[in-house]
Amino acid sequence: MTETPKKCPPDTTSPKTSPTKKEIDAATEALNHFAQGKRHLVVGDIPSAVNSLQEACRFLAEEYGETAPECGDAYYHYGQALLELARVENGVLGNALDGEGSTEDEDGDEGEGGGEGDEGEEDSQEGESQDEDGNNEESESPGEGEGEKTEEDEEEVSNLQLSWEMLELAKVIFQKQAETNPEMNKKVAQVYLKLGEVGLESENYAQGIEDFRQCLAIQMKILKEDDRCIAETHYQLGVAHSFSDDFDNAIESFGAAIKVIKLRIKNLNERKKEKESWTEDQRTKDAAERPDPFYTEQGEIDELNELLPEIKDKITDMEQMKKDSKEKLQRAAKEAFKAQAIAGKTGSSPFGESSGSGFDAPSASCSSSTSDAKPITHLVRKKISSLKQRKAEEDTKEDPKKVKGENGKAVPSSRETKSVNGKSESMDKQEEAPLKVPYTEELKKMAADELKKKTEEITHEETMA
């Protein structure tokens, strides 16, 4: 009799290993929410899908733990639903949610009777009476409205961020399961695909490209080479490259997607021909094993043929964008080269003028005038020589052309001649010759002064003689 109580501890532990009614109810509730969420996601009712899948994740996490294998699928679909919700809010269908809400409100108002309308009047009367007492409620209501608006503004970011977090949790769970079950790698690849799409939606293209590559690496190992999932990943990778302006890799990825689709079409046509020789039993068995009872090879071929032109258009767009970008770069390079060449040729000014204080050009003229002024001195010496020769001639015959200046000194006539290189030229021409060479007024004055001085000295010598 005393040994019977000793067997009680094993009996007390046995209920813990089997689920209780509460646990069964929680699991059932979670599965119901999960099934509803998937159904809403398929039909495109994204807000309802988010709500149902959120409840499913909450029930499963409370029941099994946040990182339990049972939570993986719920996390994945919840993250997918949040991603779709972020897309709806960011895209052209951003007003769809407001439209749905307004129709529901209108339907609700029409379906309700007049009793509720009376209640609404009573509420308004109560509100008026409260307004007479004070304006507290009126002052609070705008603040509450502003709070709701700020939450709505942040909801877009929070949905995208939450989508990434849920997909990351699902990835960790699936990777742990794939260690013992290689079939789970398919789910790991799908999670990477959705993470890449989150990267595109958040404009984190580098991370999106990395996630798509991780997905593709897994798919190439575990899937057939004509699997449509591989084509989809190539396509998404091409989109990510195009957003990053990496046109070469974008074209390569889009081309890889086309190859997979064409191979898929080829294999489907071969399978169609093979089925033509099947017996009725083979066809019945194939129909029973087929996941989608409405599936046909010809239907998939038609669908794939519709995708090909779209992807080819993407390649054409990438080639044009690549060409345009090269032309822009070439034009920019030419303009930069021209600007640099002009700056190197003239210093800095494109018009060949000095970029300094403006005194460089005149100084250059002065230097050239200084060198060109040498013939003026030479002409002075020639002038003196000519005057000495004239003096010798006047010793024998007085020159009638000599006149008196204002100071009483003899001044030579402007029409006197001299010999230059054996040729006779008039002095006025010789005097005008220096004017053909550019020189400054200062040098001109200096030459005139020197000529006058030399002339006076010669006249003085003649007078003393």
Summary of the structure (lengths in Angstrom):
residues: 465
radius of gyration: 50.9
end to end distance: 174.4
largest distance: 180.5
contacts: 1236
relative contact order: 0.04
helix: 79%
strand: 3%
